[in-house]
Amino acid sequence: MTPEGRPVIAVLRALALGDLLCAVPTLRELRRRHPDAWVVLIGLPWAATLVDRFPTLIDEHLAFPGFPGLPELPVDPARVTAFLASIQDRSIDLAVGLQGSGLASNAFLQLLGARRLAGFHPPGVPPPADGDWVPFRPHGHEAERLLRVAPVLGGEAATPAGDPSPALEFPVRSADWADLERVPGAGRLVPGGYAVVHAGANGPDRRWPVDRFARVARSLVDDGLTVVLTGTAGEASLTGAIAAALPHGSCLDLAGRTGLGTLAALVDGARLVVTNDTGVSHVAAARRVPSVVVFTGSERERWAPLDGVRHVAVGDGLPNGCGEHAAAARHRCLGDACAARPAQAAWGPPRIPSVGLVRQAVRGQLEAQRAATA
């Protein structure tokens, strides 16, 4: 597929929606440095849709085949072998690793057969012998952490405006609005007249209790807003429980009925988004739609939106300082350089934010919008 004469750059980021959106600033910088390159994203199967959505950043998608030590997909040795044989025939000029600290992914990167490698290596672990590697730092926002790889990407060293921006983006196309209009019930939504409530997340430890979401949703209804419930088909029990707690006709349950584009269009028209720390939070940040993001079992420092005025993070989440853990009980320490390691035994379970705190954040966001339009 590669146009003849164009250098080929492969980027490994086989993760979920929010993780990929946090990599968009690095993809922008990669494109700026290598404007003529053919950029191949090695991602999870769902990410194939991003080729059309980000045509200036991504030229091709290859489905990640799984690999030992990376939990995103089960490992099928035949599938992994076939993928590596195929990509080694592509003559990759540069392979960039954006898959966490590189603790498990650098071995996969080295098997791609690229002429040059670039990426991260874990603290306390020597970098691979070949390639250009940046020490992975356990602190900071994910978008900013990924941009630390920029100095080893090659190409022109500085942007005209200074350091590359960590701002997220997610284009919404006219077809997304048209698709949303065709979703039953969505045609009656008035832009600015509804709030999106997203009670799902990847893993129960990252979900604020559904009964608390229901109480906050009732507050939004009392404030005159229609509540639109979003989620996957597998999260229909969560949205159904919230809908059952709301007055008849005050909400629209769209669990399992929106694609990525229609979800983004839905978020675009919302007055406010109330969500767990999950992909919807990053879509709201990318579309500059005010949000309240509830943190329980994830790192607030790493995943909270960078704009702390438009987006309010509620809850401490997990302690800052460790780059690859999803919950305290599943901590994967990266070595002695991991700042969270000494305090690990004292963490205990994360504190769950109260309904009052989230309601206060929601009220503050709505009042700020009213003041801005007064």
N, C-alpha and C positions, 0 to 999 in steps of 0.2 A: 504493500500500500504506500510505501514511502516514496514521495516524488524524488526523482533522480537528482543527485547533487546536493540535497539538503542534509545537514548533520542530524542525527537521530539522538534524542535525549529521552531516556526512560525515567519516570518518577514513580517510586513506590509509596503509595498511601492507600492501603487496603483497609479502610475503616468506615465508620458510619457517617451520616450526613453532617453532623456538627463538626466532627473531626476534619472532614474534607473541606468544609467552608473555612475553617481556620487555616488551611493550607493555601487558600486562594491568594493571599498576599505574597506568599513565596513563589507561587506559579506566575504571578504578575511580574515579580522581579526576575525570575528565570527568563520569561519572554522578553523583557526589556533588554537583558544582557545577551540574549541569543535570538534576535528577531527572525532569523531565517531558519531556525531549527524546526524539525518535525517532533513535536512533544507527544510522547506516549504515556498515558496514565495507566499504571498497573494498579487496579482498584477492585473492590468487590463488584459482583455482577451488576448491581443496581446503578453503579456510577457511570455506566455506558450512556445514560441520558445526559450527562454533563458535557459530552462532546458537542452537542448541538446548542447547549445553553451557554457554554463558554468557548465559542469558536475561535476567539483570539488567543486563548490560553492553551487549549488542549486540541490536538489534531486527531488523536486515536485513543481508544480504550482497549486494554487487554484485561481479561478477567483473571484476577489473582487465583492461583491454583491451590493455595494452602501451602503450609511449610511447617516442619517441626518447630515447636516453641512459640508459634504465633496462633493464638486461640480463635481467630476470626472464622476459620473454616476447618472442617475435619481434613486430615491428611490422607490423600489417595496417592500412593507412590507412582502409579502409572500416569496419573494426571500431571503430577509435578514434573516427572521426567519428560513427558511429551511437551509441556510448556517450555521447559528450559531448552530442549533441543530446538524448538521452533524459534525462540527468541535469540538464541545464539547464532542462528543463521541470518539474523537481521543486521548484524554489524553495528551494534549500539556504540555511539561515540562517547556518551556520558550517561551514567546511571546515578540517580540521586535518591538517597534513602531518607524518607520523611516518616518512617514508621517507628515512632517512639524514640527510645534512646539508642536503638541499634543493637541492643543486647542479644536479641534473637534474629533480627532481620538482616544484619550485615552479612551473615553467611549466605542468605538468599541473594543479596545484592551481588556478592562476589561470583555467584554462579551464572549471572546473566551474560557473561562474556564481553562486557563493555570495555572499551579502550581506557576509560578513566572512570573512577568512582568518587563520589562525594557524599557526605552525610555526617551523622553523629556517632560518637562512641560513648559508652557509659562512663561516669566518673569512677575512677579507681580501676578501670579496665583498659589496658593498652589498646590503641587503635589498631585495626588490621594493618598489615605491612604495606599493602598497596592502597593508593587513593589519597584523597584530601579529606581530613576528618576534623570535626569541631566537637569539643567536649560538650556533652549534653548537660544543661543546667537544670536543676530540679525546681527552680523558682520562676515565677512570671507567667503571664498569659500565654496560652498555647500559640496564638498567631505570632506573638513577638518572639517566642522561643524558636519557632521554626525559621523565622527570618534570620536567626543567627548563623544559618548555613550560607547566607548570601556571599560572604567573602571568598568562599571556595567554589563558587559556581562558574567562575571564569567570566569572560566578557568584560564590558565596561564597568569600572569599579564603583561609580557613584551616579546617582540619579541627579538630574538638573536641580531638583527641589530639595536635595539632601537625602537623608535616610529614607528607605522605602516605607510606605505607610502600612500599618497593620490592619487597616480598616477592611472589614468583610464586604463582600458584594454577592448578590444573587439576582441576575436579570429576570424580570417578569415580562413575558411576551404577550402580544395581543391574543394569541391563541390560548394562553392560560386563562385570560378573562372570559373568552368565549366558552372554554371548557367548564369553567366555574358556573356560568349562567345555565349550563345544561344539567348541573347537579340538582336533583329534586329539592326544592325549598330554598336554594341559594339565590334564586332570582328575586326574592322578596327582601333580601338584605340591603340595607341602606348604608353606603360607606360612611364610617364614623358613628353609626348607630348600633354597633354590636361589639362585643368583646369575645375574643377567642380564648377558650379555656382548654388546656391540654394537660390531662392528668396522668398520661402514660409516660414511660421512660424505659430505657434498655436496662432492665433489672429492677427487682422490687426494692432494693436498698436505695434507689434513686427516686422513688415515688413518694411524694407527700401523701398522707392518708386521704383516701377518696372522700370520706365524710367531711374532711376539712375543706377540700376543694368545693364540695357541694354548698357549704356554708358561705364561702367567699362568692360562689356563683350566685347565690341568693342575694347577696349584697349588691352585685352588679345589676341584677334584675330590678331590685328596689331603687337603683339609681337611674332606671329608665332604659337600660341597655338590653338588647337581645343577647343571649349567651349562645355562642356557637361552640359545640364540643367537637374536638378533633382527636384522632388517634388511629391506630391500625385496626384492622378487622379483629385481631386478637385482643384488643383493648376495649371491645364493645361492652364488656361487663362493667368496666370503669365508667364509661360515658353513660351507660344505662342507669347506673346507680345515681349519678348526678342529675340526670334528666328526671328521674322519678322523684327527686327532692324539690323540684322547681315547679312553679305554677304552670298549668297547661298553656301551651302556646308561647311560653317565654323563652324557649330554647330550640335550637336546631342541632340534632345529633348527626354528625357526619363521619362517625367512626367507620373506617374502611371504605369511604366513598370519595376520597380525594387522592389524586396523584401528587407528585412533587410540585408540578407547576401550578395546579389548582390550589394547593395548600399555600403556596407563596402568594398567589393572587388574593386568597382569602385573608391572609395576614396583612397584606398591603392595604386592604380596606377597613381594617379593624381600628377602633378607638384605642384598644388596649389588648395586650396578650398577657395572660397569666399562665405560667407553665412551670413544669419541673425543668431541671437542667438537662436538656435534651436538644435534638436537632431543631425543634421549633424555636427555641430561644435564639439560636444562631441565625435562623431565617429572619426573625424579627430584628435582630441587630443589623443584619445585612440590608434590610429594607428600611431601616431607621423608623420603625414603628415602636412606640413606647411599650415597655413590658415590665412585668414583675416576675422574677425568676426565683423559684424556691429551691434551696440547696439542702440536701440531707446527706446522701452517701457519695458525694463527689467533691472534688477540690474547687472551692470557690475562687481562689486566686488564679487557678489555671483556666477556668471555663466561664466565669462571669463576664458579661459584655464589657468592653473597654469604656464605653460611654456610660459613666455612672449617674448621669443626670436623666437621660432618656430611658435608661434601663436600670431598675432597682433590684439588687440582689438581696434576698432575705434568707437568713440562716447561715450558720458557720460552715456547714458542710464538713468535710474531712480536713484534718490539719494540713497546712501548706508545707511544702518542702520535699515531697517525694514524688518523683516523676511518673511512676507506673504502678499505681494501686487504685483499685475500684472500691475497696472497702477496707477498714482497718484489719478485719480478720483475714483478708486475702493480700496483705501487704507483700509486694515483691521488691525487696530492698536492692538497691543498685550498688551496694558496697559501702565502705566506710565513709565515703564522701556524701552519702545521703543524709541530709540535715535532719530528717524526720526520725532516723533510726533510734537515737537515744530516748526519744519520748514515746516510742511506739507502745510500750507496755502500759503507759498511763492514758492512752487515748480513750479507751472505752467506746461504747456506742455513740454515734453522732447524735447531737441534740436536735429534736424535731421542732421546727418553728411553730409557734402558736398561731391559731386563727387570727387573733388580735393583731399580731405583727404583720401578717400578710394583708389583712384588711386595711391596716394603717398605710401600708405601702400603696395599695390600690387607690385608697382615698387621696393620698398625696399626688399620685399620677393624674387622676381625673381633675383634681382642683388646679393643678399646674396647667393642664390643657385649657380649662375654663378661663383661667387668668390670662393665658396667652392670646385667647380669642376675644377677650372682653374689650 
